[in-house]
Amino acid sequence: MILQFPSTSTTRTSTYTEDDRTAYLRTLERLTLLASHSPNLFASPLGPLYHQGKLFMQPRHVFFGENTAEEAWRIAIYSGFSGLDASLALGSLRVLERLVLEPKLGESFNLVFHSFTNPSGLMDGTTATRAGHQLLDQHWANSPAAELQLLERDARTMQYHGVILLRSDPQATELRGLLRGFSPGEPFLHAEPVKGTSKAGYLPFKFPVQWESHPEGYLAKTGPLTLVDDLRVRPFEVTFVVPANASVEWASQAVSSTLRVFLNNFRTAVSTGLNI
């Protein structure tokens, strides 16, 4: 299981420490315990995954905000595609923990947190899975990676309206937001290519985000949008990219703060029918 991992790894290529992963795992344990008492949170891991005789599970938590109906917005939040991204996974779980403690903040949302999609990479401290797959480079509809096969089945079952991906990039020097899969009829979502930095005001991000988008009709070759032709709902996709050399505390705070602001702003825009 992912709650045990070696103290050293000769294949590790990051400056992240065991303490970073321990912080994520402790938060994961705390949320799993909260799920046993909260009417708004359910722990529903995906698996099993077997690598070299070892059993792994993908953590998965389903959150229902106050006044959530069947037609609520279903949004999946994915992190941990690389085993080195414990800080991003921690940031996503901090958002979830806040929502569980104050369910009104997640009103009308059905959020599914896949906090670590690469549990064997987390154990080994590597970017790839133990089978050697780089999950960010894969087409979800025909991936040989068992991890993505689980996520594909989940996406087909849940029919998400939107997906949010969290990943690090050694080439990134700032927090970036990448938009894909938008249509002109969707409130909040950009139909035309955009590029610019969010500022205080209508997009009050504490951490400035450099936004970019692909044009309408963009054909995805990797990620969840490769499934759109087989889904009843065409989801939007937002990817938040964090510099890989950022401190763990900065990265987790940036993810937590930006994700909260985005979800809150998204709900407001949808409820008012505004485009931004």
C-alpha positions in Angstrom: 0.0 0.0 0.0 1.1 3.6 -0.5 1.4 4.3 3.2 4.8 2.5 3.3 7.7 3.5 1.2 11.5 3.2 1.4 13.6 5.9 3.1 16.0 6.1 0.2 15.8 5.6 -3.6 18.7 5.5 -6.0 16.3 6.6 -8.8 15.0 9.7 -7.2 15.6 12.9 -9.2 14.0 15.6 -7.0 15.1 17.7 -4.1 11.8 16.9 -2.4 12.3 15.0 0.9 10.6 12.1 2.7 9.1 14.7 5.0 7.1 16.2 2.1 5.6 12.8 1.2 5.0 12.1 4.9 3.0 15.4 5.2 0.8 14.3 2.2 0.3 10.8 3.6 -0.7 12.1 7.0 -3.2 14.5 5.5 -4.5 11.6 3.4 -5.0 9.5 6.5 -6.7 12.3 8.3 -9.2 12.8 5.4 -9.9 9.1 5.2 -10.7 9.2 8.9 -12.9 12.3 8.3 -14.8 10.4 5.6 -15.9 7.8 8.2 -17.8 10.6 10.1 -18.7 13.2 7.5 -22.0 13.0 5.4 -20.3 15.1 2.7 -17.1 13.0 2.1 -16.6 9.4 0.9 -13.3 7.6 0.6 -13.5 5.5 -2.6 -10.0 4.4 -3.7 -9.5 2.9 -7.2 -7.6 -0.3 -7.7 -6.1 -2.7 -7.2 -2.8 -2.0 -9.0 0.0 -4.6 -8.9 3.6 -3.8 -9.6 6.3 -6.4 -9.0 4.1 -8.3 -6.5 3.2 -5.1 -4.6 -0.3 -3.9 -4.2 -1.2 -0.2 -4.7 -4.4 1.8 -4.6 -5.2 5.2 -6.1 -6.6 7.5 -3.4 -10.0 8.9 -4.4 -12.3 11.1 -2.3 -15.8 12.1 -3.3 -17.1 15.4 -1.8 -20.7 16.5 -2.0 -21.3 20.2 -1.0 -24.4 21.6 0.6 -27.5 21.5 -1.6 -25.8 19.3 -4.1 -28.4 17.7 -6.5 -28.1 15.1 -9.2 -27.5 17.8 -11.8 -24.7 19.4 -9.8 -21.4 20.2 -11.5 -19.2 17.1 -11.4 -15.5 18.1 -11.4 -12.5 15.8 -11.1 -9.3 17.1 -9.6 -6.2 15.1 -10.5 -2.7 15.3 -9.0 0.3 13.1 -8.4 1.0 12.0 -12.0 4.6 12.2 -11.0 5.8 10.5 -7.8 7.7 13.7 -7.0 4.6 15.9 -6.8 3.7 15.3 -3.2 3.4 19.1 -2.6 0.7 19.5 -5.3 -1.2 16.5 -3.9 -0.9 18.1 -0.4 -2.3 21.3 -1.8 -5.3 19.6 -3.3 -6.1 17.8 0.0 -5.9 21.0 1.9 -8.7 22.3 -0.2 -10.7 19.1 0.4 -10.1 19.3 4.1 -11.4 22.9 4.2 -14.5 21.9 2.3 -15.2 19.0 4.6 -15.0 21.2 7.6 -17.1 23.9 6.0 -19.4 22.1 3.4 -21.2 25.4 2.6 -18.0 26.5 0.8 -18.6 23.7 -1.7 -22.2 24.3 -2.2 -23.7 22.7 -5.4 -20.5 21.0 -6.2 -19.8 17.3 -6.6 -16.0 17.1 -6.5 -13.8 14.0 -6.9 -10.2 14.3 -5.7 -7.7 11.9 -7.2 -4.9 13.1 -5.1 -2.2 10.6 -6.2 -2.7 8.9 -9.6 0.9 7.4 -9.5 1.1 5.6 -6.1 4.1 3.4 -7.1 6.0 6.6 -8.2 5.2 8.0 -4.8 6.7 5.0 -3.1 9.8 4.9 -5.3 10.3 8.7 -5.6 10.3 8.6 -9.4 8.4 10.5 -12.1 7.3 7.3 -13.8 5.2 4.4 -12.5 7.0 1.2 -11.4 6.1 -0.2 -14.9 7.9 2.7 -16.5 5.0 4.8 -17.7 5.0 8.6 -17.7 1.3 9.2 -17.1 1.2 12.8 -18.4 2.4 11.6 -21.8 -0.4 9.1 -22.3 -3.6 9.0 -24.4 -6.3 8.0 -21.9 -8.4 6.0 -24.4 -5.7 3.4 -25.2 -3.0 3.7 -22.5 -1.1 0.6 -21.5 -0.7 2.2 -18.0 -2.9 0.4 -15.5 -3.2 3.7 -13.5 -4.8 5.4 -16.5 -7.1 2.5 -17.3 -8.6 2.9 -13.8 -9.0 6.7 -14.4 -10.6 6.1 -17.8 -13.2 3.8 -16.4 -13.9 6.3 -13.6 -14.3 9.2 -16.1 -16.7 7.2 -18.3 -18.8 6.3 -15.3 -18.8 9.7 -13.7 -19.2 11.8 -16.9 -17.4 14.8 -15.4 -18.4 18.3 -16.6 -14.8 19.4 -16.0 -11.4 18.2 -15.0 -8.6 20.0 -13.2 -5.0 18.7 -13.5 -2.2 19.7 -11.2 1.4 19.1 -12.3 4.9 20.4 -11.9 7.3 21.4 -14.7 11.1 21.9 -14.4 10.9 24.5 -17.3 8.2 26.6 -15.6 9.2 29.8 -13.9 5.7 30.9 -12.8 2.3 29.5 -11.9 0.5 28.8 -15.2 -3.1 28.0 -16.1 -3.7 26.0 -19.3 -7.3 25.9 -20.7 -8.5 23.3 -23.1 -11.8 22.0 -24.4 -14.0 25.0 -24.0 -17.1 25.9 -26.1 -18.7 29.3 -26.5 -21.9 28.3 -24.8 -20.2 27.5 -21.5 -20.3 30.3 -18.8 -16.8 31.2 -17.5 -15.0 29.3 -20.2 -13.0 31.0 -23.0 -14.0 30.1 -26.6 -11.0 32.0 -28.1 -7.3 31.7 -27.3 -6.4 33.8 -24.4 -3.1 34.8 -22.8 -2.5 37.0 -19.9 -1.9 37.2 -16.2 -4.8 37.3 -13.7 -5.0 40.4 -11.6 -6.8 41.4 -8.4 -10.5 42.0 -8.9 -12.8 39.6 -10.7 -10.0 37.0 -10.6 -8.6 37.6 -7.1 -5.8 35.0 -7.2 -3.3 35.5 -4.4 -0.7 33.9 -6.6 -0.6 35.4 -10.1 -1.5 32.9 -12.8 -0.2 33.1 -16.4 -3.2 32.0 -18.4 -3.1 30.3 -21.9 -5.7 28.5 -23.9 -6.1 26.4 -27.0 -8.7 27.5 -29.5 -12.1 25.9 -29.7 -12.0 22.5 -31.5 -8.5 21.7 -30.2 -7.9 18.0 -30.6 -6.2 16.6 -27.4 -3.5 14.0 -27.8 -2.9 13.4 -24.1 -4.9 13.6 -20.9 -8.7 13.2 -20.1 -9.9 15.1 -23.1 -8.8 12.2 -25.3 -12.0 10.5 -24.1 -14.4 13.3 -25.2 -15.7 11.5 -28.3 -16.9 8.6 -26.2 -18.5 10.8 -23.4 -22.1 12.1 -23.1 -20.7 15.3 -21.6 -17.8 17.2 -23.2 -15.7 18.4 -20.2 -13.6 21.4 -19.9 -10.0 21.0 -18.7 -7.8 23.3 -16.7 -4.2 22.4 -15.9 -2.3 24.3 -13.2 1.4 24.1 -13.8 3.8 24.8 -10.8 7.5 25.3 -11.1 9.2 22.1 -10.1 11.9 23.9 -8.2 9.4 25.8 -6.0 9.6 25.2 -2.3 7.2 22.6 -1.0 5.3 25.0 1.2 5.0 27.6 -1.7 3.8 25.0 -4.1 1.2 23.5 -1.8 -0.1 27.0 -0.8 -0.2 28.1 -4.4 -2.2 25.0 -5.4 -4.5 25.3 -2.4 -5.2 29.0 -2.8 -5.6 29.0 -6.6 -7.8 25.9 -6.6 -10.2 27.5 -4.0 -10.4 30.8 -5.9 -11.0 29.0 -9.3 -13.8 26.8 -7.9 -15.5 29.7 -6.2 -15.2 31.9 -9.2 -16.4 29.2 -11.5 -19.5 28.6 -9.4 -20.3 32.3 -9.3 -19.9 32.7 -13.0 -22.1 29.7 -13.8 -24.8 30.9 -11.4 -24.8 34.3 -13.0 -24.3 33.2 -16.6 -21.3 35.5 -17.0 -18.3 35.0 -19.4 -14.9 36.1 -18.2 
